[in-house]
Amino acid sequence: MRYAARWPWPNTLTVATAHDGLHLYFRAPIGIVVPNSISRWPGIDVRAPGHRLGGYLVGPGSVVDGRPYTIARDLPIAPLPPWLTARLPNSRHTTAAVTS
């Protein structure tokens, strides 16, 4: 596990970016809207379909500045850690029901 802000990052799908960064993928809890957030913490941005729709990220297989985005950890997408959910700005519960 990797650690950030004294909490462990779960093992999850991780993509190495073209500029030596990482994208960690998580599933939001049912009933939680996770907002996009830029520069909330140094070096960490959040991309989600919540508040400020239209956020996106560049996925594996893409090339930026001649450098590829590659899968660094080919793992199932983990649930968003509760400690991180609680620290996201403007995250909120919804009343919509989600069915499979």
N, CA and C atoms as an extended XYZ file, in Angstrom:
300
Properties=species:S:1:pos:R:3:atomname:S:1:resname:S:1:resid:I:1 pbc="F F F"
N         0.835       -1.188        0.000 N   MET     1
C         0.000        0.000        0.000 CA  MET     1
C         0.875        1.245        0.000 C   MET     1
N         0.406        2.267       -0.685 N   ARG     2
C         1.056        3.570       -0.646 CA  ARG     2
C         0.341        4.399        0.418 C   ARG     2
N         1.032        5.394        0.952 N   TYR     3
C         0.439        6.222        1.988 CA  TYR     3
C         0.396        7.684        1.566 C   TYR     3
N        -0.676        8.345        1.919 N   ALA     4
C        -0.813        9.786        1.681 CA  ALA     4
C        -1.534       10.363        2.890 C   ALA     4
N        -1.023       11.442        3.379 N   ALA     5
C        -1.652       12.118        4.520 CA  ALA     5
C        -1.881       11.155        5.687 C   ALA     5
N        -0.956       10.237        5.880 N   ARG     6
C        -0.972        9.258        6.988 CA  ARG     6
C        -2.012        8.157        6.855 C   ARG     6
N        -2.710        8.056        5.735 N   TRP     7
C        -3.664        6.980        5.521 CA  TRP     7
C        -3.190        6.132        4.350 C   TRP     7
N        -3.470        4.838        4.384 N   PRO     8
C        -3.005        3.984        3.288 CA  PRO     8
C        -3.882        4.113        2.047 C   PRO     8
N        -3.250        4.117        0.866 N   TRP     9
C        -3.992        4.024       -0.390 CA  TRP     9
C        -4.278        2.546       -0.611 C   TRP     9
N        -5.509        2.174       -0.914 N   PRO    10
C        -5.806        0.774       -1.198 CA  PRO    10
C        -5.156        0.329       -2.505 C   PRO    10
N        -4.984       -0.963       -2.645 N   ASN    11
C        -4.532       -1.526       -3.911 CA  ASN    11
C        -5.673       -1.379       -4.903 C   ASN    11
N        -5.435       -0.678       -6.005 N   THR    12
C        -6.473       -0.400       -6.986 CA  THR    12
C        -5.837       -0.206       -8.354 C   THR    12
N        -6.656       -0.189       -9.392 N   LEU    13
C        -6.165        0.082      -10.733 CA  LEU    13
C        -5.398        1.401      -10.712 C   LEU    13
N        -4.166        1.371      -11.213 N   THR    14
C        -3.300        2.555      -11.199 CA  THR    14
C        -2.676        2.730      -12.574 C   THR    14
N        -2.725        3.951      -13.084 N   VAL    15
C        -2.176        4.270      -14.400 CA  VAL    15
C        -1.029        5.266      -14.219 C   VAL    15
N         0.117        4.959      -14.841 N   ALA    16
C         1.260        5.871      -14.842 CA  ALA    16
C         1.038        6.900      -15.947 C   ALA    16
N         1.197        8.180      -15.617 N   THR    17
C         0.952        9.247      -16.583 CA  THR    17
C         2.207        9.558      -17.395 C   THR    17
N         2.024       10.361      -18.414 N   ALA    18
C         3.126       10.728      -19.302 CA  ALA    18
C         4.180       11.582      -18.603 C   ALA    18
N         3.806       12.221      -17.510 N   HIS    19
C         4.742       13.121      -16.814 CA  HIS    19
C         5.039       12.628      -15.404 C   HIS    19
N         5.183       11.318      -15.271 N   ASP    20
C         5.615       10.669      -14.029 CA  ASP    20
C         4.636       10.779      -12.864 C   ASP    20
N         3.368       10.991      -13.156 N   GLY    21
C         2.350       10.984      -12.117 CA  GLY    21
C         1.619        9.648      -12.105 C   GLY    21
N         0.614        9.551      -11.272 N   LEU    22
C        -0.217        8.353      -11.179 CA  LEU    22
C        -1.686        8.737      -11.146 C   LEU    22
N        -2.514        7.931      -11.785 N   HIS    23
C        -3.965        8.024      -11.645 CA  HIS    23
C        -4.398        6.783      -10.888 C   HIS    23
N        -5.039        6.959       -9.746 N   LEU    24
C        -5.595        5.850       -8.985 CA  LEU    24
C        -7.101        5.876       -9.178 C   LEU    24
N        -7.668        4.744       -9.546 N   TYR    25
C        -9.097        4.654       -9.816 CA  TYR    25
C        -9.809        4.070       -8.601 C   TYR    25
N       -10.974        4.694       -8.252 N   PHE    26
C       -11.789        4.219       -7.137 CA  PHE    26
C       -13.263        4.264       -7.521 C   PHE    26
N       -14.060        3.404       -6.891 N   ARG    27
C       -15.520        3.427       -7.033 CA  ARG    27
C       -16.079        4.224       -5.864 C   ARG    27
N       -16.931        5.197       -6.171 N   ALA    28
C       -17.579        5.974       -5.105 CA  ALA    28
C       -18.668        5.129       -4.458 C   ALA    28
N       -18.922        5.338       -3.178 N   PRO    29
C       -20.005        4.604       -2.511 CA  PRO    29
C       -21.352        4.955       -3.143 C   PRO    29
N       -22.264        3.999       -3.150 N   ILE    30
C       -23.618        4.238       -3.654 CA  ILE    30
C       -24.239        5.360       -2.828 C   ILE    30
N       -24.852        6.311       -3.525 N   GLY    31
C       -25.521        7.413       -2.852 CA  GLY    31
C       -24.621        8.592       -2.531 C   GLY    31
N       -23.343        8.541       -2.925 N   ILE    32
C       -22.422        9.648       -2.685 CA  ILE    32
C       -22.077       10.302       -4.017 C   ILE    32
N       -22.218       11.609       -4.091 N   VAL    33
C       -21.783       12.363       -5.266 CA  VAL    33
C       -20.407       12.931       -4.939 C   VAL    33
N       -19.434       12.573       -5.741 N   VAL    34
C       -18.065       13.047       -5.541 CA  VAL    34
C       -17.807       14.163       -6.547 C   VAL    34
N       -17.429       15.341       -6.087 N   PRO    35
C       -17.195       16.452       -7.002 CA  PRO    35
C       -15.791       16.419       -7.603 C   PRO    35
N       -15.647       17.064       -8.765 N   ASN    36
C       -14.307       17.322       -9.293 CA  ASN    36
C       -13.622       18.275       -8.334 C   ASN    36
N       -12.326       18.127       -8.186 N   SER    37
C       -11.566       19.008       -7.305 CA  SER    37
C       -10.163       19.138       -7.879 C   SER    37
N        -9.709       20.370       -8.045 N   ILE    38
C        -8.371       20.610       -8.570 CA  ILE    38
C        -7.561       21.351       -7.523 C   ILE    38
N        -6.379       20.840       -7.248 N   SER    39
C        -5.424       21.478       -6.332 CA  SER    39
C        -5.932       21.595       -4.897 C   SER    39
N        -6.794       20.691       -4.497 N   ARG    40
C        -7.220       20.676       -3.083 CA  ARG    40
C        -6.020       20.348       -2.200 C   ARG    40
N        -5.207       19.404       -2.671 N   TRP    41
C        -3.968       19.037       -2.010 CA  TRP    41
C        -2.863       19.142       -3.049 C   TRP    41
N        -1.647       19.446       -2.662 N   PRO    42
C        -0.564       19.542       -3.640 CA  PRO    42
C        -0.410       18.246       -4.432 C   PRO    42
N        -0.507       18.354       -5.741 N   GLY    43
C        -0.297       17.207       -6.615 CA  GLY    43
C        -1.459       16.248       -6.736 C   GLY    43
N        -2.609       16.563       -6.120 N   ILE    44
C        -3.752       15.652       -6.178 CA  ILE    44
C        -4.953       16.386       -6.748 C   ILE    44
N        -5.507       15.833       -7.817 N   ASP    45
C        -6.752       16.307       -8.401 CA  ASP    45
C        -7.750       15.160       -8.344 C   ASP    45
N        -9.029       15.481       -8.275 N   VAL    46
C       -10.089       14.476       -8.264 CA  VAL    46
C       -10.937       14.680       -9.504 C   VAL    46
N       -11.178       13.616      -10.236 N   ARG    47
C       -12.024       13.665      -11.425 CA  ARG    47
C       -13.208       12.728      -11.187 C   ARG    47
N       -14.398       13.294      -11.257 N   ALA    48
C       -15.613       12.524      -11.020 CA  ALA    48
C       -16.766       13.241      -11.705 C   ALA    48
N       -17.887       12.549      -11.926 N   PRO    49
C       -19.003       13.179      -12.630 CA  PRO    49
C       -19.901       14.022      -11.736 C   PRO    49
N       -19.469       14.319      -10.536 N   GLY    50
C       -20.300       15.100       -9.624 CA  GLY    50
C       -20.305       16.571       -9.952 C   GLY    50
N       -20.290       17.420       -8.935 N   HIS    51
C       -20.317       18.881       -9.090 CA  HIS    51
C       -19.285       19.316      -10.128 C   HIS    51
N       -19.637       20.269      -10.966 N   ARG    52
C       -18.809       20.716      -12.087 CA  ARG    52
C       -18.638       19.587      -13.095 C   ARG    52
N       -19.748       19.166      -13.675 N   LEU    53
C       -19.705       18.089      -14.664 CA  LEU    53
C       -18.712       18.393      -15.769 C   LEU    53
N       -18.209       17.356      -16.387 N   GLY    54
C       -17.319       17.520      -17.514 CA  GLY    54
C       -15.874       17.207      -17.201 C   GLY    54
N       -15.570       16.784      -15.983 N   GLY    55
C       -14.200       16.412      -15.662 CA  GLY    55
C       -13.805       15.177      -16.458 C   GLY    55
N       -12.551       15.100      -16.813 N   TYR    56
C       -12.075       13.937      -17.548 CA  TYR    56
C       -10.637       13.650      -17.163 C   TYR    56
N       -10.182       12.473      -17.505 N   LEU    57
C        -8.782       12.139      -17.341 CA  LEU    57
C        -8.329       11.410      -18.585 C   LEU    57
N        -7.045       11.358      -18.785 N   VAL    58
C        -6.475       10.674      -19.931 CA  VAL    58
C        -6.196        9.245      -19.499 C   VAL    58
N        -6.692        8.290      -20.262 N   GLY    59
C        -6.603        6.891      -19.870 CA  GLY    59
C        -5.418        6.153      -20.449 C   GLY    59
N        -5.219        4.918      -19.971 N   PRO    60
C        -4.111        4.105      -20.464 CA  PRO    60
C        -4.235        3.872      -21.965 C   PRO    60
N        -3.086        3.881      -22.637 N   GLY    61
C        -3.063        3.744      -24.081 CA  GLY    61
C        -2.966        5.091      -24.784 C   GLY    61
N        -3.258        6.178      -24.058 N   SER    62
C        -3.142        7.515      -24.626 CA  SER    62
C        -1.675        7.938      -24.636 C   SER    62
N        -1.352        8.881      -25.517 N   VAL    63
C         0.011        9.409      -25.608 CA  VAL    63
C        -0.064       10.926      -25.521 C   VAL    63
N         0.728       11.513      -24.626 N   VAL    64
C         0.801       12.963      -24.452 CA  VAL    64
C         2.269       13.361      -24.540 C   VAL    64
N         2.550       14.350      -25.361 N   ASP    65
C         3.937       14.800      -25.554 CA  ASP    65
C         4.856       13.639      -25.927 C   ASP    65
N         4.323       12.695      -26.704 N   GLY    66
C         5.122       11.559      -27.152 CA  GLY    66
C         5.363       10.494      -26.097 C   GLY    66
N         4.719       10.643      -24.936 N   ARG    67
C         4.920        9.682      -23.838 CA  ARG    67
C         3.590        9.007      -23.513 C   ARG    67
N         3.610        7.677      -23.326 N   PRO    68
C         2.355        6.945      -23.115 CA  PRO    68
C         1.874        6.951      -21.666 C   PRO    68
N         0.572        6.790      -21.530 N   TYR    69
C        -0.062        6.474      -20.247 CA  TYR    69
C        -0.161        4.956      -20.215 C   TYR    69
N         0.358        4.329      -19.174 N   THR    70
C         0.387        2.870      -19.111 CA  THR    70
C        -0.192        2.374      -17.787 C   THR    70
N        -0.683        1.157      -17.797 N   ILE    71
C        -1.201        0.563      -16.562 CA  ILE    71
C        -0.010        0.164      -15.699 C   ILE    71
N         0.050        0.735      -14.514 N   ALA    72
C         1.133        0.449      -13.576 CA  ALA    72
C         0.760       -0.683      -12.623 C   ALA    72
N        -0.525       -0.747      -12.263 N   ARG    73
C        -1.019       -1.804      -11.363 CA  ARG    73
C        -2.347       -2.277      -11.921 C   ARG    73
N        -2.341       -3.447      -12.512 N   ASP    74
C        -3.534       -4.001      -13.149 CA  ASP    74
C        -4.345       -4.759      -12.108 C   ASP    74
N        -5.146       -4.013      -11.376 N   LEU    75
C        -5.935       -4.558      -10.272 CA  LEU    75
C        -7.385       -4.138      -10.430 C   LEU    75
N        -8.312       -4.826       -9.768 N   PRO    76
C        -9.704       -4.356       -9.770 CA  PRO    76
C        -9.797       -2.967       -9.136 C   PRO    76
N       -10.781       -2.190       -9.565 N   ILE    77
C       -10.988       -0.856       -8.996 CA  ILE    77
C       -11.545       -1.005       -7.586 C   ILE    77
N       -10.847       -0.414       -6.627 N   ALA    78
C       -11.218       -0.525       -5.208 CA  ALA    78
C       -12.265        0.519       -4.841 C   ALA    78
N       -13.011        0.279       -3.770 N   PRO    79
C       -13.927        1.306       -3.268 CA  PRO    79
C       -13.133        2.522       -2.786 C   PRO    79
N       -13.732        3.702       -2.921 N   LEU    80
C       -13.117        4.928       -2.426 CA  LEU    80
C       -12.984        4.812       -0.907 C   LEU    80
N       -11.794        5.022       -0.364 N   PRO    81
C       -11.626        4.884        1.090 CA  PRO    81
C       -12.481        5.898        1.849 C   PRO    81
N       -13.138        5.481        2.930 N   PRO    82
C       -13.971        6.407        3.718 CA  PRO    82
C       -13.196        7.630        4.190 C   PRO    82
N       -11.935        7.474        4.574 N   TRP    83
C       -11.160        8.630        5.042 CA  TRP    83
C       -10.981        9.654        3.933 C   TRP    83
N       -10.924        9.190        2.683 N   LEU    84
C       -10.774       10.120        1.573 CA  LEU    84
C       -12.121       10.739        1.197 C   LEU    84
N       -13.176        9.936        1.203 N   THR    85
C       -14.526       10.443        0.920 CA  THR    85
C       -14.860       11.597        1.864 C   THR    85
N       -14.527       11.437        3.140 N   ALA    86
C       -14.843       12.457        4.145 CA  ALA    86
C       -14.072       13.752        3.921 C   ALA    86
N       -12.965       13.696        3.204 N   ARG    87
C       -12.139       14.892        2.996 CA  ARG    87
C       -12.363       15.579        1.660 C   ARG    87
N       -13.209       15.016        0.823 N   LEU    88
C       -13.484       15.636       -0.471 CA  LEU    88
C       -14.423       16.817       -0.286 C   LEU    88
N       -14.106       17.954       -0.884 N   PRO    89
C       -14.971       19.126       -0.714 CA  PRO    89
C       -16.309       18.917       -1.398 C   PRO    89
N       -17.372       19.301       -0.726 N   ASN    90
C       -18.718       19.276       -1.293 CA  ASN    90
C       -19.241       17.891       -1.650 C   ASN    90
N       -18.638       16.808       -1.138 N   SER    91
C       -19.231       15.498       -1.406 CA  SER    91
C       -20.531       15.429       -0.611 C   SER    91
N       -21.512       14.776       -1.187 N   ARG    92
C       -22.817       14.757       -0.509 CA  ARG    92
C       -23.550       13.466       -0.835 C   ARG    92
N       -24.491       13.155        0.036 N   HIS    93
C       -25.355       11.995       -0.172 CA  HIS    93
C       -26.478       12.388       -1.121 C   HIS    93
N       -26.948       11.426       -1.901 N   THR    94
C       -28.093       11.659       -2.760 CA  THR    94
C       -29.218       10.744       -2.314 C   THR    94
N       -30.410       11.000       -2.820 N   THR    95
C       -31.541       10.141       -2.474 CA  THR    95
C       -31.914        9.220       -3.632 C   THR    95
N       -31.148        9.306       -4.729 N   ALA    96
C       -31.455        8.459       -5.892 CA  ALA    96
C       -31.134        7.009       -5.574 C   ALA    96
N       -31.987        6.126       -6.041 N   ALA    97
C       -31.739        4.701       -5.882 CA  ALA    97
C       -30.920        4.214       -7.077 C   ALA    97
N       -29.978        3.352       -6.810 N   VAL    98
C       -29.156        2.782       -7.864 CA  VAL    98
C       -29.496        1.308       -7.969 C   VAL    98
N       -29.833        0.854       -9.172 N   THR    99
C       -30.152       -0.556       -9.361 CA  THR    99
C       -29.207       -1.153      -10.374 C   THR    99
N       -29.039       -2.453      -10.298 N   SER   100
C       -28.149       -3.105      -11.270 CA  SER   100
C       -28.921       -3.621      -12.443 C   SER   100
